[in-house]
Amino acid sequence: MSTVPAQLAVDADLVRALLESQYPQLAHHPLKEVGDGWVNYVFRLGKDLVVRLPRRDSVAGLMAKEQRWLPGLTAGLATGTSVPLYVGVPEALYPYPWSISEWFDGLDVSLQPRDRNVALARPLGDFLNAFHQPAPRDYPPNPVVGGTLATRSQAVQERLRSGMVPHAARIEQIWAQAVNLPPWNGAPLWLHGDLHPANLIAKDGTLQAVIDFGDLTAGDPATDLAAAWLVFDATGRRRLRESLGRQYDGDPSVWLRARGWAVYMASNLLAAADRHPGLYLVGSETLMEILTDDLTWL
């Protein structure tokens, strides 16, 4: 049984009715529920498409944000994404925006051993180099990610005091160091905002897609560079940095802030174990990567 709260029940019959109403040319394809996440219901549509529908009021704006920004941001990217191919609009049957995207026939990276992710370092670096571009002034704000680490201190401290984070004293030292570093000194760059393994799809040893851009915003690229610890082991981190070239060399603190963001995200995964039990291991492994990293790759 899902532990995820939902304000609105969605089943295949409702999705089929939405398709018949708005995209009748797609309504004849087989439809199967394949995901029951915190933010969206997910239904596979035929062989090549996926329907994503927000679960409740508080996350409906994330889908609207993807619809507004992703088509322009992903045009020309070599990496696949969950960009909406068809935009669903609210109606009497269902009151939120919804989308149809490409289905990527691969493996959620959180489900494979971390040492296999080394092969993903270069393609993920290529994605970040292409995606981390200066954003316009009206970029979508995000109250959680993209800003300074200090805004997350209360949440991290509460998790460290809760007993749910192993080696809390050492993690607190690493966090304090990151919070006191100089902030990002460049223009706000576009950010995925939630670049953990479950938002990466791999197949045959390469990166197929980056998905779920609900936290899309702009700001400090260290937010996304936290993937160095969330996704990779020491070898993978070194290869990721090499693949990024000199893009961040103007900010000598960017990687240590990224380690701070990895602390924030990993502790969040541990705290949300009841909602995302499959990601508890990602959070735990990430903290071990942080604790054992000698930073000689920087």
N, C-alpha and C positions, 0 to 999 in steps of 0.2 A: 504494500500500500504506500502511495506517495505521502510524504510528510509536508508537502508544499501546499500552503494555503491558497485558495483560489476564490475569487468573488463570483466567477462565472463558469459554469460547467460547459465544456466544449467536447463534443463527440464527432465521430465521422459523419453522422447524418447532418449535423449543423454545418460542418465544413463543406459537405457536398451541396447543401442548399446555397451557401455563399458563392460557391463556384458557379452553380447554375444561374444565379442572379447576376454575377458580375463578369465571370469569364466562362461562359457556356462552352467555348471551344475546348476547355480543359476538363470539363465536368465528367467526361466518360472514363477518365483514367482511374486505375485502381488507387485506393486511398487506404493508408494504414498509419495508425498512431505509432510513432517511433521515439517520442521524447516527452517527458513530463517534468520539465525543469522549473526553476524558481521564477523565471520571467515569462517564458512562452510555452504554450502547447506546440508540439511539432508533429506534423503528419507528412509522411512521404506520399508524393503524388506521381504515379507512374514510375518510370525508371529514372527520370532525369530531374525531377523537381521536388521541392519541399515547401510545405505551407507552414508559416510561423504566425501564431496568434497570441497576443498578450493575454495573461491570465486575469488581470485586475486593473483597476483604475490607476494605481500608483506607478505602474510600469508601462502604461499605454503610450506615454510620451516618448519612451525610448524607441519604440517602433516608428513613431512619426519622425523622430530625429534621423533614423537610418534612411527613411524614405526621402527626406529632404536633402541630405548631404551625400550619402554614399554613391549614388550614380556618378556624380562629378569627380569625387575623390578616387574612385576605383577605376575610372576609365583609363585604359592603357597599362594597368598593372599586369605584370607577368604572373603574379600569384592569384589564384582563385579566391573569391570572397563570397560572403552571404549577401551581396548587394541585391536589392529587390529587382526582379525581372518583371513582375506584375505587382501593382500597388492596389491593395484592397482598401475600401473606404467603409466607414461605419454605416450601418443601416439598422433597421428594426430588429433583425435577427441577432445582430452582434454589434455592440456599440463602440468598438475600438478600431483603429487602423490595423491592418494585417497585410502580410506580404507573401509572395511566392518567389523563392530563390532557387538557384541551382542546387541539386543534390550532389554531394561529393562522395563517391563510393570508396571510402578509405576508413582508417582507424582513428578514433579519438586518441590523441597522443597521450592522454592521461592513463590509457589502458595498456601502454607498452612499457617495457623496462627502460629506465632513464638512459642507460648506456647506448640504446639504439638511437637516441635523439641527436647524437653527434652529427649524423648525416643531414639534419635539418638546420644546422647552424648557418651554413652559407645561404640557402634560400630564404631563411627568416631574416638574415642580415640584409639581403637584397630587398625584401619587402619593406623593412624599416627604412632603408636608405631612400626608397621611392616614396614612402608614405609620410615620413617626417619632414614635411614641407611647411613653410610659414603659413599660418591660418589668417583669414580675414578678421576684422574687428568684431564681426557679428557671429563668430564661431559659437557653437552651443556650449554654455557653461556646464560644469560638473562640480557639485559641492564637495565631492570626495576625492577625486584624482585630478592630477594636472597642476595643482597648486603647490604650496610648500608642505613639507613633511610635518611641520609643527601643527597644522590643522588636524592631523590624525593622532596627535600624542595622547589625548584622553582615551580614545578607543584602544590604542595599543597598551597603555598602562593598565586599563581595566582587564584586558586579556592576560597580561603578565601576572596580575595579582590574583586571577581566578584559579590558578593552578592547572589550567588546560595547556599551557605552553611549556614544554620541557626546557631545562637549562635557562630558566627565566632570567636569572641574574646576569648571565653572560649576554643573552639577547638584549636585555635592557641597556647594557653598556654599548653594544653595537648601535642600537636605536638612538641613544643619546648622542653618539658621535655623529650620526647621519643628520639628526635634527639641527645640530649646531654648524653644519657646513654652509658655505655661501650658497645662495639660491642660483637657479638657472640664470645666466647672464645674456641670453639671446631672446629673439622674438618667440612668441608662443608657437610651437610646432603642433601639427595635427597628431593626435594620439588615438590608438585603439582603446586604451584605458583599462583593459582587463585581459592582458596577454598571458594567460596561464595555459597549461597543456590541453585542457578540455576544449579550448577555443582554437585548437590547431588540428587539422586533419592531415594524416600522412598515408601514403600508399607506396609500396615497393621502394621504401627507403628514402622517399623524398616528400617535400611539403606540397600537399595538394591545395590546401586552402586555409585562410584565416577567417574565422566566422564570429558572429555575435558581437556587433559593434554598438550595442546599446549604451555603453559608457563612453562613446565617442566624444572627444573634446579636444582642446589644445592647451599647451603649456609646456612643462618641463619634460623633455624626452626621457629622463631617468625613470619616469613612471612605466614606460614600456620596456626599458632596458632591464627592469627587474626580471624579465624573462631569462636572463643569464643564469639566475638561481632557481627560478620556478620550473624551467624546462630542462636545463642542462646539468651535466656533471662538469668537473674541472676541464676536461678536454674540450667539451662542447662550448664552455664559456670562452676559452681561448680562441676557438675557431669563430665564434660569433663576433668577438671583438675584431679579429683580423678581417672578417668579411665586411665590417662597417667602415673600414678605412679611416680617414681622418675627419669624419663629419663632426665629431664631438670634441676634437682636440682643443678647442678654444675654451673649454670648461674643465679644468683639472679635477673637479669634484663630482663630475656627473656619475661616475661608476659607484662611488661610495654612497651617493644619494640613492642610486638605483638599488644598492644593497638594502638601504633603509626601506625603500618601497617594497622590496621582497619580504622583509620582516613584516610589514603591515599586511601584505596580501596573504602570506603564509599563516599568520596568526588569525586572520579572518577566515581562512579555510578551516582551521581547527575549531574556531568558535561556531562555525556554521555546519558542524558535522551532522547535526540532526536534519538539516535541510539538504546537504550535499554529502551524504556518507561516502560516496565514491571518491570525493576529493580530499578526504581526511589524509590519505596517504601522500597526496601531492604536498599538502601543507607540512606534514611531518618530514618528508624527504627534503623539502626546500630548506627547512630550518637546519637540518643536518649539513646540507651543502654550505649554508652560511657559516655555521660554526666551524667547519673543517677547512674552509677556503683560506689558503695562505696569501691570496691576492698577488702572487708572483706573476700572474698573467697580465696585470695592469701596467 
